Amino acid sequence: MKISKHILIITMVCAWVGFSELAAQNKAIPFGVGEQMEYKIHYGFVNAAEAVMKIKPHYEKVSGMECYNVVIEGRTVGMFDLFMRVRDEFGTYIDKDLIAPRKFYRKIEEGKYRKHEIVDFDIEHKKATVNNYDDKKQEWKEPEEFETYEYAQDLVSGYYYLRTLDFNQYIKGDTIDVKVFFDDENTNFQMLYIGRETIKTKLGKYKSIVISPIMPENKLFDGQDAIKVWLSDDDDKIPLKVKADMFIGAIEIDIKDYKRGEK
């Protein structure tokens, strides 16, 4: 597996979260239109990539419903860009009342690899229609329809839904079921609640919530808690940091800028 794909996986891994129950159960929404976060991704002391996560400054209607329009852009920098160029964009349209996706897309450029996909979610009927672009033929393939979990999340929307959870209901060692539709499959992940700690960031010291996706045994990540995610322990639940211990060394994603959205 190429290092460029390692970086992409780690950048997005904390987005592999979603839950089966209805999202809109009087949950406090910690984000709003216009929110933006910037990150640097580094391997040891070497800057490898950068990423921006933003919610566009206005709602957009999908299937007649108002949605948050979320965009995540990631790119390699420096010497990494010379040897393993990555230009990736992920996007989702999250129903602002249900906090579940109405539409998801990804445009992947990693070396010579290309993928352009659009997924339309029919939340009410628990279905997803997947459209893939054939780069060689320069045309869209025949769409495919799949059944999904109830209120299934995509790779990006699940990340934002995670921020709406009340972590006071968990104790150290609790697991959270994770239900996501991605790559034409319904997948049930689990997240481990590790606890709370204070960390230093470029934005200052933050009390934080620490969680970790439970990884199956593999040749990429080193140990059961190989990936850890830190969220600010406040009303905003800002994604502050991701650290992945890999057999080739540790890769970290650190926040470098944050702009609060309009809630």
N, C-alpha and C positions, 0 to 999 in steps of 0.2 A: 504494500500500500504506500502511495506517495506521501511525503511529508505534507504537501499542500492539502491533501484530503484529511490528514490528521488535524491540521489547523481548523479546517472547516467544521469537522465533527465536533471538536472541542468548543469552538465558538458557539455552536448551536445546541450543545448537549443539554444545557439547562432549559431548553425549550421543549424537551420531550416530556411535557407534563400536561395532564388534562384529567377531568374527573367525570364520573358518570351521572351524578345528580345535576339537577337544574342549577345553572350558574347564578341566576338572579334570585337569591334568597336573602334580600336585604343586606347584601355584602357591601362593605365600603369599597368604593373604587379608588385605588390609590394613584391612578394616572389620569391624564386628560389630553385633549387635543393640543398639539403644539409641544408636547414633551419631547425632549431629545437627549440622548446619552451617547458619549463618545468613549471608545476603548482603544487601548493598545494591547497587542498580543506579542509576547516575547518568549523566546527560548533561551533561558539563562540570561545573559546580559545583552543578547542580540534581539533587536526589534524585528519581528517577523511579519507582522500584519497590523492592520487597523480596521476598526468596525464602527459603524454608526447605527443606532437604533432610534427611530423617530416615529412619532405619530403626527400625521399631517395636520395643519392648523384648522381643519374644518371637517365635519362629518360628510361621508359620502353614502348615497343610497344604493343598496344592493338588494334585489328582490323586494323593493319597496320599503326596506327597513334602514334606518340610520345606523351607520357603522363607523368605528374607528378605522382609519386607513393607516396601517402600520407598515413601515419599510425598514429592512435591515440590509445594509450594504457592507461587504467585507472585501478587502484587497490586501495582497502582499505588498511589502515595501522593501527597500534596500536590496541587499544581495539575494534575499529570498525571491524578489520579483524578477531577478535576472534568470534564475534557474527553475522556478516553479510558479509562474505567473498565475494568480488567482484574481478573478473579478466576479464576485457572486452577489446576487440580489435576491432576497426573499421578501415576500409581501403577503399581508393578510387583511381581510376586511372583517372586523369583529363586530357582531351585533352588539350595540351599546347597552341593550337591556338584558340579553341572554349571556353576554360574554362568551360567545361561541362563534366560530367562523362561518361566514356566508361564502367566502371565496378565498383561495390561497394560490399563490404562484411562486415559482422560482426560476431564475435565469442563472445557469451555472456556466462559468468559464474557468476551467482548471487545466492548465497546459493545453493539450489538444482536445480535451473532453468538453463536450457541450451538452446541455440539457435545458429545455424550455418546457415548463409544465404549468397548466392551469387546472385547478380543482374547484368545481362548483359544489358547495354543500347544500343539500336540501335538509335543513335541520328538522323540519316538521315530519318528514318521512324517513329519516335516518338513512339517507343515501348520499353518495358522492359521485359526481361525474368527472372523470379524469381525461384531460386533453393533453396530448404530447405532440411536440413539433418534431418532424423528421428533418434534421439538419441537412442530410444528404439530398433528399428529394425537394427540400425547401417548401414543404407543405405540412398541414396538420393531419395527423393520423385520425382514424375513426375513433370517436370518444368511447370510453368504457365506463360502465356504471357498477358501483359497488355498494353493498350494505355497510353501514357504519354503526359504531356504538351510539347510544343516546347522548346527544350533546358532545359528540366527538370533537376533540381539539386537533388542530394541525401543529406543525413544528414550531410555529411562531406564536399563535394565539394561546397555546398552552402556557407559554412563558408568562404572558400577561395575566392569564387567569390565576396562575400560581400566586401572584402578588395580592390577590384579593382574599387569600385564606387567612383565617385567624389562627396564628401559630401558638397562641396561648392554650389551645385545646390539646396540644401534643406534649408528650414528655419524651425525654431522650430515649432513643431506640425504637420509637414508633415508626411504622411504615405507612406510606400514603400510596394507594393504588393510582396508577397512571394509565389513562386510556387515550390513545392517539390513533388517527388515521394518517398513514404516511407510506409512500412507496407502494401504493395499492394494497396495503395491509392494515388490519386492525391489530394494534399491539397494546398489551397491558404491561406497562413498566411499573416499577416500584421506586419510590424515593424514601430514603432514610432520614429521619429527623435527628440531627446530631446534637443540637443545642444552641447556645448563644455564646458569643465572645466579642471582644472589642478589637477592631483591626485599624491599622493606619492606611489611609489612601491619599491620593493627591488632593482630594477635597477636604482632608482632615480626618480626625478619628471618628469612628462610627461604632456604636453598639450594633451587632449584627446577628441575624438568624443564619444558622449553618445547616445545609441539607446536602445529601449526596445520592445520586442515582445508583441503585444497586446493579452492578455490572456482572454479567455472566463471565465465567472464566475465559480469558482470551489472551492473545499474544501481543496486545497493544498496550493495555493499561496495567499498572503494577499494583495489585492488591484490591480488596473488596471496596474500600473507600477511596479508590484512586482519583475520583473526581469529586471536588467539593465546590459548593456554590454559596456565596455570602450575599444576603439581602439585608438592607438597612432595617434595623429593628425600630421602625417608626411608622407614621401614617403613609409615607411614600413607598416604602419597601423597595428602595432603589437597588437594582442588581449592581453590586459593588465589585465583585471579584469572582473569578473561576480559576481553580488550579487543578491541573491534571498531571498526576504522576505516571509517567510512561517509562517503558523499559529503556528508551533512548534518552531519558531525562525529563525534567518537569517543564511544562508549558503553562504560562499564566496569562490571564486576561484581566486587566486592571482598568477601572474607570478613570478617565482623565478630565471629563467635563459632564455637567448635568444641567439641564434647563427644565424647570418644573412646567407641567402643562396646565391648561385651564380646566379645572374639574367642574 
